[in-house]
Each structure stands twice: as structure tokens, then as C-alpha cells.
Amino acid sequence: MICDCLENIRSPDYSLYAPRQEPPAGTLLSQEESPILFHPIKIRSLNIHNRILVSPMCQYSAENGHMTDWHLVHYGSFAIQGPGLTMLECTSVTAAGRTNVGDSGLWVDSQIAPLKRIADFFHSQNQKLGIQLSHAGRKSSCLAPWMKLLTSAPVEAGGWPDQVIGPSNEPWNEDMAVPREMTIQDIQETTEAFARAAKRAIQASM
């Protein structure tokens, strides 16, 4: 019995020793007279052990789009609590599509490994994890919200106001960068960027 436990105590592909999480934290042991919030639910092929969803929360703490230890600790704290599904924050598919300089991203392969650390930890806790892929459009190149909400970040503050694109050249507000109206090529490239980012997200989950 001890040997069996030790054999399964180490999570595959993750340098962590932790008790087996079976059933996952947050699993309802009896459905009798229990709120439906705690009942399992199936969405297409995804089985979720309860109906509690941790919604995306932008941390604005990435380094050139790469998630950091902050993200591992922040999201990992949810993994051990047992929500049915945790969604990672908006993760940009292009560098210029970030809301601000601190946004996470998946536009280059080097951004896969930091995301994989988080995914591996979730899997070690037998928890479900999703991601919100994004392109901020005319809201790109903002200052961080604690500096000034919905205000364009100048180049000297790390912004890229001259690279902002959108469906028209109308800015979000008078304090935001004036976007360049997207061309057909821009639309195609952005669509392809979403596809590449989705593939990187899948790689991070494996």
C-alpha cells in the first residue's frame, strides 16, 4: 500500500511531490440536498467536477509577454482550492495586440515554457485550466490601469502607439492612440496569429 502511494505521488513531467488528488479538490462527494453549483457538468467532451469558474484576471505582470513566478503563484493558489475551471488572463496573440506592456502573450515559442509550468501544476492537482487568447485592437498600447485607466502609453513608457490597429481609424477615446484601419492582409495575419497562439497553448498543456 505504501509503495503504491509512493509510485503515484510524483506528478508526471513536473518536479513536485504532492498527495494524489483523486478525486480533485472541490469534488462533491454526495449530490443529496446539495446546491447545483457543486454538481459536475459536461461541456462537449470536457468533464468539470463543479460549476465554479475562476474568470480571467489580467495581472499586467508579464515580462515581454512571458508569464513569471507571479503568475505561477497567483494561479496556483486557485488550483489547490478546487474550482471546476480556471481561465488564464487575456494572452495576446501578437506583441502589438497587447493591452499594455505587462500583458502575457503567446506570439513566440519561448512563451510556451512559462505557461507550461502553470499548466503542469494544475495537472498535478488534477484541475482544469483554460486560456483567453486576445488582441486588444484599438485598446492596445495602454498604460497600466493603476497608472491611468484607458490612456495611451507613449513610447517612452514602453508603449507602441504607432502600431495600434483596429476596424477603423476611430480611437477608443480621446486619450487613446489613433489606430490604423486594418487591411485585408492585417485581418489575415491576425487570424493566423490566433491559430499559432492556440497551437502554442496546446503545446503548453501537454
C-alpha positions as CSV (number, residue, x, y, z in Angstrom):
1,M,0.0,0.0,0.0
2,I,2.8,2.4,0.9
3,C,4.7,1.5,-2.3
4,D,1.5,2.1,-4.4
5,C,1.1,5.6,-2.9
6,L,4.7,6.5,-3.5
7,E,4.6,5.3,-7.1
8,N,1.8,7.7,-7.8
9,I,2.7,10.6,-5.6
10,R,5.0,12.3,-8.1
11,S,3.2,14.1,-10.8
12,P,4.3,13.2,-14.4
13,D,6.5,15.8,-16.0
14,Y,6.5,18.0,-13.0
15,S,9.2,18.3,-10.3
16,L,6.8,18.3,-7.5
17,Y,5.9,15.7,-4.8
18,A,2.2,16.0,-3.6
19,P,-0.5,13.7,-2.5
20,R,-2.6,12.2,-5.2
21,Q,-5.6,14.4,-6.0
22,E,-8.2,11.8,-6.7
23,P,-10.9,12.9,-6.6
24,P,-9.8,16.5,-7.4
25,A,-10.2,19.2,-4.7
26,G,-13.7,20.7,-5.0
27,T,-15.4,17.4,-5.9
28,L,-18.8,16.9,-4.5
29,L,-18.9,13.6,-2.6
30,S,-22.7,13.4,-2.4
31,Q,-25.3,15.1,-4.5
32,E,-28.1,14.7,-2.0
33,E,-29.5,18.0,-1.0
34,S,-26.5,19.9,-2.3
35,P,-26.6,23.1,-4.4
36,I,-26.3,22.6,-8.1
37,L,-23.3,24.9,-8.0
38,F,-21.3,22.0,-6.7
39,H,-22.6,19.4,-9.2
40,P,-20.4,18.2,-12.0
41,I,-21.1,19.4,-15.6
42,K,-20.0,18.3,-19.0
43,I,-19.3,20.8,-21.8
44,R,-18.8,19.0,-25.1
45,S,-16.0,16.5,-24.2
46,L,-14.9,18.4,-21.1
47,N,-15.9,17.0,-17.7
48,I,-15.9,19.6,-15.0
49,H,-16.2,18.5,-11.4
50,N,-18.2,21.5,-10.2
51,R,-19.6,24.7,-11.7
52,I,-17.3,27.2,-10.1
53,L,-15.3,29.2,-12.7
54,V,-12.4,31.4,-11.9
55,S,-12.7,34.1,-14.5
56,P,-9.7,35.7,-16.3
57,M,-7.9,38.4,-14.3
58,C,-5.3,40.5,-16.0
59,Q,-2.2,40.8,-13.8
60,Y,-0.1,43.0,-16.1
61,S,3.0,41.3,-14.7
62,A,4.5,39.5,-17.7
63,E,8.0,40.2,-19.0
64,N,7.9,40.8,-22.7
65,G,4.8,38.5,-22.9
66,H,6.4,35.8,-20.8
67,M,4.5,34.7,-17.7
68,T,6.5,34.9,-14.5
69,D,6.7,33.4,-11.0
70,W,3.9,35.8,-10.0
71,H,1.5,34.0,-12.4
72,L,2.6,30.6,-11.2
73,V,1.8,31.6,-7.6
74,H,-1.3,33.6,-8.4
75,Y,-3.0,30.9,-10.5
76,G,-1.5,28.0,-8.5
77,S,-3.3,29.3,-5.4
78,F,-6.6,28.7,-7.2
79,A,-5.5,25.2,-8.4
80,I,-5.3,23.9,-4.8
81,Q,-8.7,25.3,-3.9
82,G,-10.7,23.2,-6.4
83,P,-12.7,25.3,-8.8
84,G,-14.2,23.5,-11.7
85,L,-12.3,25.5,-14.2
86,T,-9.7,28.3,-14.1
87,M,-9.3,30.7,-17.0
88,L,-6.0,32.4,-17.5
89,E,-5.9,36.1,-18.2
90,C,-6.1,37.6,-21.7
91,T,-3.0,36.4,-23.5
92,S,-2.1,38.4,-26.6
93,V,-1.5,36.7,-30.0
94,T,0.8,39.5,-31.2
95,A,3.2,41.9,-29.5
96,A,1.3,44.9,-30.8
97,G,-2.0,43.5,-29.8
98,R,-1.3,43.7,-26.1
99,T,-3.4,46.0,-23.9
100,N,-0.2,47.2,-22.2
101,V,3.4,46.2,-21.8
102,G,2.6,43.8,-18.9
103,D,0.2,41.6,-20.8
104,S,1.1,37.9,-21.2
105,G,1.5,36.6,-24.7
106,L,1.8,33.5,-27.0
107,W,3.3,35.1,-30.1
108,V,6.7,33.4,-29.9
109,D,7.7,29.9,-28.9
110,S,9.8,31.0,-25.8
111,Q,6.5,32.0,-24.2
112,I,5.3,28.3,-24.1
113,A,7.6,27.2,-21.3
114,P,6.4,29.7,-18.6
115,L,2.8,28.8,-19.4
116,K,3.6,25.1,-19.3
117,R,4.8,25.5,-15.7
118,I,1.4,26.7,-14.7
119,A,-0.4,24.0,-16.8
120,D,1.8,21.3,-15.3
121,F,1.0,22.5,-11.7
122,F,-2.8,22.5,-12.5
123,H,-2.5,19.0,-13.9
124,S,-0.5,17.9,-10.8
125,Q,-3.6,18.9,-8.8
126,N,-6.0,17.2,-11.2
127,Q,-7.5,20.6,-12.1
128,K,-8.8,22.1,-15.3
129,L,-7.2,25.1,-16.9
130,G,-8.2,27.3,-19.9
131,I,-6.8,30.4,-21.5
132,Q,-8.2,33.6,-23.0
133,L,-6.4,34.4,-26.3
134,S,-6.8,38.1,-27.2
135,H,-5.9,41.0,-29.4
136,A,-6.8,44.4,-27.9
137,G,-7.3,46.2,-31.2
138,R,-7.8,49.9,-30.7
139,K,-7.3,49.4,-27.0
140,S,-3.7,48.3,-27.5
141,S,-0.7,50.2,-26.1
142,C,-2.4,51.4,-22.9
143,L,-0.8,52.5,-19.6
144,A,-1.3,50.0,-16.8
145,P,-4.8,50.7,-15.2
146,W,-3.2,51.7,-11.9
147,M,-1.3,54.4,-13.7
148,K,-4.3,55.9,-15.7
149,L,-7.2,53.9,-17.0
150,L,-7.8,53.7,-20.8
151,T,-4.9,56.1,-21.6
152,S,-2.4,55.5,-24.4
153,A,1.1,54.7,-23.3
154,P,3.8,56.8,-25.1
155,V,6.9,55.2,-26.5
156,E,9.0,56.4,-23.5
157,A,6.6,54.5,-21.2
158,G,7.1,51.3,-23.2
159,G,4.1,51.8,-25.5
160,W,3.7,51.4,-29.3
161,P,1.0,54.0,-30.3
162,D,2.1,54.0,-33.9
163,Q,1.5,50.2,-34.2
164,V,-2.1,50.2,-33.0
165,I,-4.6,48.7,-35.5
166,G,-8.4,48.5,-35.4
167,P,-11.5,48.1,-37.6
168,S,-11.4,51.8,-38.3
169,N,-9.2,54.8,-37.5
170,E,-11.5,55.8,-34.7
171,P,-9.8,55.8,-31.3
172,W,-11.4,54.2,-28.3
173,N,-11.4,57.7,-26.6
174,E,-9.6,61.0,-26.9
175,D,-6.8,59.7,-24.6
176,M,-6.1,56.6,-26.7
177,A,-3.9,56.1,-29.7
178,V,-5.4,56.7,-33.1
179,P,-5.4,53.3,-34.7
180,R,-4.6,52.4,-38.3
181,E,-7.6,50.9,-40.1
182,M,-6.9,47.2,-40.7
183,T,-6.3,46.0,-44.2
184,I,-7.3,42.6,-45.6
185,Q,-3.7,41.5,-45.0
186,D,-3.9,42.7,-41.4
187,I,-7.1,40.7,-40.8
188,Q,-5.5,37.6,-42.3
189,E,-2.3,37.9,-40.3
190,T,-4.2,38.5,-37.1
191,T,-6.4,35.4,-37.8
192,E,-3.2,33.3,-38.4
193,A,-1.7,34.7,-35.2
194,F,-4.7,33.4,-33.2
195,A,-4.2,30.0,-34.8
196,R,-0.5,29.9,-34.0
197,A,-1.1,31.0,-30.4
198,A,-3.8,28.3,-30.0
199,K,-1.2,25.7,-31.1
200,R,1.3,27.1,-28.6
201,A,-1.3,26.9,-25.8
202,I,-1.9,23.2,-26.7
203,Q,1.8,22.6,-26.6
204,A,1.9,24.1,-23.1
205,S,-0.8,21.8,-21.9
206,M,1.0,18.6,-23.0
